[in-house]
Amino acid sequence: MRSALGACVLGSLSTGCAQAGATEQGQQVHQLFVTIALIAAPVFVIVELLLLYFVFRYRKRDEEAAPQQLGSNRALIIFFLIPTIIVGVVYAFGESTLASVQTEDPHPQVEIRVEGFQWEWTFYYLNEGFFTTGKTVVKPAVMYLPVDSPVHFQLVSRDVIHSFFVPAFLFKRDVVPGRTNEFTVTPTTIGTYQAQCAEFCGLHHAQMTFSVHVVTYAEYQAWVKGQLKAAQNVSCPVGSNNVTVTAKDTAWNTNCIAVNAGAPISLTISNQDAGIDHNFAVYDDAKLGQRLVLTGKFSGVATNTYQVGSLPAGKYYFQCDVHGPSMSGTFIVAGTKKP
C-alpha cells in the first residue's frame, strides 16, 4: 500500500517536469497531459500490483502440468468495461481541449501568412505590410509576436509538406501544398523560442529553423516601425536602363535596382543555379497586388534578355516567383511622379 501511494505521488510530481506552454493554447495542452497522467498513474499501479500478485500467488511449484481453467463472463465484462470507461473519460477531456485549442479568435491583433519552402521560412505580416524571411542556419527567419495578443496564422507550402513546430507552444501543424491551414495562438510568456520544420522535407530539412521572439506590445510596435522604415529607406544609385541581374545559390546578386522613368528597359537575367528554375517579376508592392513585369521561368545555367516597356516613377518590389521573398528586393524607377 505504501509503495502504491509513493508511485502515485511520484507520477503526480513528474507531471510538473513537463513544459507548461508559452501560449494560452499550450497551457491547455499541458493541463490535458497532467490530467491524463493523473488518471493513468493509479491504473498503472493497480495493474502492476495485480501482476505481481498473480506472479507470486500462482507460480508453479512442481513439474506437473498446470490445470487449465476457463474464465468467467464476469471476468470478461470487468476486463472490457473498466478500460472502456477509462478511455471514454480520457476521450472526453481530449475532445474538450482540442475544441478549445482549435477555436480561432474572431478579432486577432496580428495576421501572419507563413510560407514554407525548401529550405526556408517567410513570414508575411498582412496588416503591417512587410515580411521577414531567412535561409537555413546561414540566416534563420525571425518572427516577432506581441505578448497576450491573439495571433492568427495561415500556413502555405510552395513545394512539399513541411511542418510548423514551436516546441514551447506545445503545438505543431503541417504545411501542405495546395491547402491553407489556419489557427490562432495567444503568447503569454515573454522570451525567445526556437522552432523548426518537423516534417522531413528534403536534404537540408534539419537546417530549416526559425526563432520566435515574444515581446511586449510596445516593443512589437517599435520593431514593426523599424521594419517599415528599413523597407522604405532602401535606395541605390540610378544606372542605365540596361539591367543585368544574376541568380546564384537561390539569391540575387543585389536587393536594389534603379532605372530611369520614361524609357524602355533591357532586362538580362543570368541564372547560375544549374537545374533550378528562376524568373523575374516586378510588383507594385510586397503584397503582390499589381504585377508590372513578368519573365518566363527557365533553368540554369542560362542567360535570357527581355525588353520591358517604360514604368512610371516610383518604388516597386521585385522577386523570383519560384522562390518568393528569399529572392526579392526594391525596384526603383527614378523620375517625377505624376500627381
Order of alpha helices (4+ residues) and beta strands (2+ residues): alpha-alpha-alpha-beta-beta-beta-beta-beta-beta-beta-beta-beta-beta-alpha-beta-beta-beta-beta-beta-beta-beta-beta-beta-beta
